Amino acid sequence: MKKLYTGKNAIEINHLCALLKLEGIEAQVKNIYSVSAFGEIPYEDSLPQLWVEDRDHERAAGILSREMSADDARLKTWSCPRCQEEIDGVYGQCWNCGYIAEG
């Protein structure tokens, strides 16, 4: 097996693991509880990690890259077409005029 990704927390890493499994890639989470050892072991080693079979690494990396890019796109600010207010990407509705963004 080969390490694919080091996550920030258990929620993120389990989400990505489930995403890979939906794509037919066997994935495994390691270090899920190692954060409690932070200070005793190096910081990087205390974070949760996502591992895949060597043969699936390239495909899994592509899937992860697309998922991360999609997340970034969803978080970009947008301009309300009705009132031109700038809205944070996490919101789908304009706080100023109530316009609801499509998609």
NORPE-V337183 format. One record per residue. N is the residue number from 0. RES is the residue in one small letter. PSI is psi in whole degrees, 0 to 359 (none if undefined). Layout:
# NORPE-V337183
n->N res->RES psi->PSI
n->N res->RES psi->PSI
This chain:
# NORPE-V337183
n->0 res->m psi->156
n->1 res->k psi->137
n->2 res->k psi->130
n->3 res->l psi->320
n->4 res->y psi->143
n->5 res->t psi->122
n->6 res->g psi->175
n->7 res->k psi->329
n->8 res->n psi->172
n->9 res->a psi->325
n->10 res->i psi->311
n->11 res->e psi->311
n->12 res->i psi->323
n->13 res->n psi->325
n->14 res->h psi->312
n->15 res->l psi->323
n->16 res->c psi->315
n->17 res->a psi->321
n->18 res->l psi->315
n->19 res->l psi->320
n->20 res->k psi->325
n->21 res->l psi->334
n->22 res->e psi->5
n->23 res->g psi->16
n->24 res->i psi->125
n->25 res->e psi->119
n->26 res->a psi->153
n->27 res->q psi->138
n->28 res->v psi->133
n->29 res->k psi->158
n->30 res->n psi->26
n->31 res->i psi->330
n->32 res->y psi->10
n->33 res->s psi->345
n->34 res->v psi->333
n->35 res->s psi->343
n->36 res->a psi->5
n->37 res->f psi->132
n->38 res->g psi->327
n->39 res->e psi->330
n->40 res->i psi->161
n->41 res->p psi->147
n->42 res->y psi->310
n->43 res->e psi->324
n->44 res->d psi->347
n->45 res->s psi->352
n->46 res->l psi->151
n->47 res->p psi->144
n->48 res->q psi->151
n->49 res->l psi->125
n->50 res->w psi->146
n->51 res->v psi->165
n->52 res->e psi->147
n->53 res->d psi->317
n->54 res->r psi->337
n->55 res->d psi->357
n->56 res->h psi->312
n->57 res->e psi->315
n->58 res->r psi->316
n->59 res->a psi->321
n->60 res->a psi->322
n->61 res->g psi->318
n->62 res->i psi->315
n->63 res->l psi->318
n->64 res->s psi->316
n->65 res->r psi->319
n->66 res->e psi->316
n->67 res->m psi->321
n->68 res->s psi->319
n->69 res->a psi->319
n->70 res->d psi->316
n->71 res->d psi->318
n->72 res->a psi->322
n->73 res->r psi->339
n->74 res->l psi->357
n->75 res->k psi->145
n->76 res->t psi->154
n->77 res->w psi->157
n->78 res->s psi->127
n->79 res->c psi->125
n->80 res->p psi->342
n->81 res->r psi->313
n->82 res->c psi->0
n->83 res->q psi->17
n->84 res->e psi->140
n->85 res->e psi->128
n->86 res->i psi->135
n->87 res->d psi->142
n->88 res->g psi->341
n->89 res->v psi->347
n->90 res->y psi->141
n->91 res->g psi->5
n->92 res->q psi->139
n->93 res->c psi->129
n->94 res->w psi->337
n->95 res->n psi->312
n->96 res->c psi->351
n->97 res->g psi->2
n->98 res->y psi->135
n->99 res->i psi->123
n->100 res->a psi->144
n->101 res->e psi->149
n->102 res->g psi->none
